[in-house]
């Protein structure tokens, strides 16, 4: 069993040139991170790896560039400046494959910094709200340092670490960060309602957090027997569970359970997760595996995009060469849904940016990353309708996408389509 120490003493296990994994999303062990950063003058070339994290990433400040360098599996808002200024880097990888990088020793972990629940009577601590990278780190890291935090929900599933496997423990009493979403606006609700038209009773849902997923969930109240198998979920799922709309009775994998790899939202969703046997938090390598996803019926995967060209190429991780987010689990679920019996992969996005620039474009911006290829795209939804691109040739796709573009941009897009296809 590990010993209890102060955060300052615990992080003395970290040495120069180590690779350190930080528990991601809302599970960031902030006291351990702060204590590590306080040792910046003693450390050099420490590589930090994580998916997106909430709150400020102290180690990414310019003054610590000689001490810490971030290799992010997903670029969150707190890492964009560092990555785009060259003080950090982005690893393009499907979310389903992040655990494999660790388990296969492609990216061996020296120290894992975790935020876990207090141990139960058997000595097991829960990894709580995030199983993206943390579970393989438990299995493979040379040293595990964990905050023991009573605010971390005890989640059912397979995300546990035994106290005997923790090298140093630090007692904290830190509430988890919360994300409180505003109500969807008119455009977002229209997109949500169009998406809802594609959702059949008995479908297995995947969607993320944000205005459009929130709008979709608000529009599903009259559906029946929906299931959830998703990389993450937020508060919007709870109302549908309580109304009996989501019951998982038609699912093939973990029937009757909401299945996820991480959770974001308000304290309400953390309380819902805590000791709830109807939720299974599982390793993201399993959750996002298309071979697993496709076994569920009518998988309806709703994902977003930054822009999409008229042939259906989806950019979701960059604005030109500016790194904005990451590949994440979009391709995992787009492919899983397309292989599911009756499945529907959906890309949902507003027709324009807040500045009125069309998100449906003749060609992607120079340097833009293609996250989902045109061969993978089936449905595209904006506030102006639904375009089904599956089985259509390039010209037919382009015409379908112009029809759901903002009316102010359709004439310009029509001209671009004619110039490209000569018809």
DRENMI-88141 format. One record per residue (C-alpha): residue in three letters; x, y, z. Coordinates in steps of 0.1 Angstrom, whole numbers, plus 5000, padded with zeros to 4 digits. Layout:
BEGIN
ALAXYZ;...
// end
This chain:
BEGIN
UNK500050005000;UNK501250354991;UNK502150605017;UNK500350935024;UNK502451245017;UNK501951615009;UNK501551704973;UNK505051864974;UNK506651554987;UNK504651324964;UNK505851484931;UNK509551434941;UNK509151104923;UNK509151304890;UNK512651334874;UNK513951534845;UNK513351354811;UNK510351164826;UNK507151114807;UNK504151214829;UNK500551124822;UNK497951354837;UNK494451224844;UNK492351404818;UNK489051594813;UNK487551684847;UNK489751444866;UNK492851664866;UNK494651624899;UNK495252004903;UNK497151994936;UNK499651744921;UNK499951944889;UNK500652264909;UNK503152094931;UNK504951954900;UNK505052304884;UNK506452444916;UNK509452214910;UNK510052364875;UNK513452504884;UNK514652154893;UNK513251974863;UNK514151974826;UNK512551824796;UNK509651654814;UNK507151534788;UNK503451584797;UNK500851374780;UNK497051384783;UNK493851424764;UNK492051754768;UNK492051894803;UNK489952154821;UNK491052474837;UNK494452634832;UNK497452404822;UNK500052564844;UNK502952364829;UNK502152514794;UNK503052864804;UNK505953014784;UNK508153054814;UNK508252674819;UNK509152574783;UNK512552434794;UNK511052234822;UNK507852094806;UNK506752004770;UNK503251884763;UNK502351614739;UNK498551624737;UNK496351354724;UNK493651624720;UNK494052004720;UNK491752164744;UNK491252534748;UNK493852554775;UNK496552404752;UNK495852584719;UNK498152874725;UNK501052644736;UNK500652404706;UNK500252674680;UNK503252864694;UNK505452554693;UNK505652504731;UNK503552194728;UNK502651934702;UNK499651744691;UNK499551364684;UNK496851284659;UNK495350954671;UNK491950794673;UNK490650804708;UNK490250424707;UNK493950394701;UNK495250614729;UNK495450324754;UNK497350114729;UNK500150364727;UNK500650314764;UNK500049934766;UNK502349864736;UNK505150074751;UNK505050314722;UNK504650584748;UNK505850424781;UNK504750624811;UNK507150704839;UNK504750874863;UNK500950884863;UNK499251164882;UNK495651064890;UNK492551194908;UNK490650904924;UNK487850824949;UNK488650714984;UNK489250334986;UNK486250104993;UNK486449835019;UNK488349614995;UNK490949884988;UNK489849984953;UNK489750344943;UNK487650454913;UNK489150644883;UNK485750814883;UNK484851054855;UNK487650974830;UNK489050644816;UNK490950794786;UNK494550684791;UNK494250654829;UNK493450284830;UNK496450174808;UNK498650414829;UNK497550234860;UNK498649904843;UNK501950034829;UNK503350334847;UNK506450294868;UNK505050514895;UNK501450614904;UNK500750924924;UNK497150974933;UNK494951234949;UNK492451074971;UNK489451294966;UNK485951244982;UNK484451454953;UNK485451194927;UNK482350974919;UNK482750604925;UNK481750474890;UNK480750124882;UNK482649954853;UNK486349864851;UNK488050184860;UNK489750104893;UNK493150114909;UNK493949934942;UNK495750124970;UNK498449864969;UNK499349974933;UNK499550344943;UNK503050454952;UNK502150784969;UNK498750914980;UNK497751274987;UNK494551355006;UNK492551644990;UNK489051784992;UNK488651934957;UNK485351964939;UNK485551874902;UNK485352144875;UNK481852184861;UNK480552284827;UNK477252464827;UNK475752484792;UNK473552774781;UNK470152684765;UNK470452604728;UNK469652894705;UNK467152884676;UNK469752764650;UNK470952484673;UNK467452374681;UNK466652344644;UNK469752134639;UNK468751924669;UNK465251864655;UNK466551764621;UNK468951514638;UNK466051384658;UNK464251294626;UNK466951054618;UNK466850884653;UNK464650574653;UNK463050414684;UNK465450144697;UNK468550334685;UNK471850334704;UNK473050694707;UNK476550854707;UNK476951224711;UNK479151464730;UNK478751784750;UNK477752114735;UNK474752304722;UNK473852074694;UNK473951754714;UNK472051934741;UNK469452034715;UNK469151674702;UNK468551534736;UNK465851794743;UNK464151684711;UNK464151314719;UNK461551314747;UNK458951124726;UNK461250844715;UNK461250504730;UNK463850244741;UNK466950444733;UNK470350324744;UNK473650504751;UNK477050374741;UNK479250684738;UNK482750814745;UNK481251074768;UNK477951204781;UNK476751514800;UNK473751634819;UNK471251604790;UNK471251224792;UNK469851224828;UNK466451364820;UNK465851104793;UNK466950824817;UNK464550954843;UNK461750974817;UNK462350614806;UNK463250724771;UNK466750584776;UNK466550234790;UNK469050044768;UNK466749744764;UNK467649704727;UNK471449724731;UNK473649414724;UNK476649544745;UNK475849604781;UNK472049614777;UNK470249834801;UNK473250034809;UNK474550384799;UNK478050304787;UNK480750574785;UNK484450644788;UNK484350994804;UNK481751234818;UNK481551614817;UNK478951854830;UNK477651984863;UNK477651834897;UNK474351684888;UNK475951444863;UNK478651354888;UNK476051274914;UNK474151064888;UNK477350874880;UNK478250804917;UNK477550444927;UNK475050404899;UNK474850044886;UNK472950154855;UNK476150334842;UNK479250144831;UNK482450344828;UNK484750144806;UNK488250164790;UNK488050394760;UNK489850124739;UNK486649914743;UNK484050194742;UNK485350344710;UNK486350024691;UNK484250024659;UNK484149644661;UNK482349684694;UNK480249984685;UNK478749824654;UNK477349534674;UNK474649764688;UNK471549824668;UNK470850144649;UNK473850324662;UNK473250694657;UNK476450884660;UNK476251264661;UNK479451454657;UNK480451814648;UNK482751984623;UNK484652304618;UNK484052294580;UNK483052054553;UNK483852074516;UNK481352014489;UNK482551654484;UNK482051564520;UNK485551594535;UNK485151684572;UNK487651904590;UNK487051884627;UNK490451944644;UNK491952254628;UNK491252594613;UNK493652574584;UNK496952504601;UNK495852634634;UNK495252334657;UNK491952374675;UNK491052034689;UNK491751674678;UNK490751364660;UNK489051234691;UNK486450964687;UNK484751104656;UNK486050844632;UNK485650564657;UNK481950624659;UNK481350734624;UNK482750404612;UNK481050204640;UNK477650354632;UNK478050294595;UNK478649924601;UNK475849894626;UNK472549734614;UNK470450034607;UNK473150274619;UNK473350644610;UNK476550844612;UNK475751214613;UNK477851524610;UNK475951824625;UNK477052184622;UNK475652534618;UNK475652654582;UNK477852954591;UNK480353074617;UNK479353344642;UNK480853584617;UNK478653464589;UNK481253264570;UNK479952954554;UNK481052624570;UNK480252444537;UNK483052544514;UNK484252464479;UNK487652344493;UNK488952314528;UNK491352584541;UNK494952534532;UNK496452304558;UNK493152194572;UNK493051834586;UNK490651584572;UNK489351394602;UNK486551214585;UNK487051124548;UNK484251174522;UNK484050794519;UNK482950774555;UNK480351054556;UNK476650964553;UNK474451234568;UNK475251604571;UNK472751824590;UNK472552204593;UNK469652424603;UNK468552414567;UNK468052034565;UNK469551694560;UNK471851594532;UNK472351214527;UNK475651174508;UNK475950794510;UNK476150634476;UNK476250964458;UNK478851074433;UNK480951394439;UNK478651614419;UNK475551484436;UNK477151534470;UNK478051884462;UNK474451964450;UNK473051814482;UNK475352014505;UNK474652344487;UNK470952284494;UNK471652284532;UNK474052574531;UNK473052914543;UNK470953094515;UNK473453384515;UNK476153144503;UNK474352914479;UNK474853114447;UNK478653134453;UNK478752764461;UNK476752674430;UNK479252864409;UNK482152674425;UNK480352344420;UNK479852424383;UNK483452534378;UNK484652204394;UNK482251964377;UNK481352144345;UNK477652084351;
// end
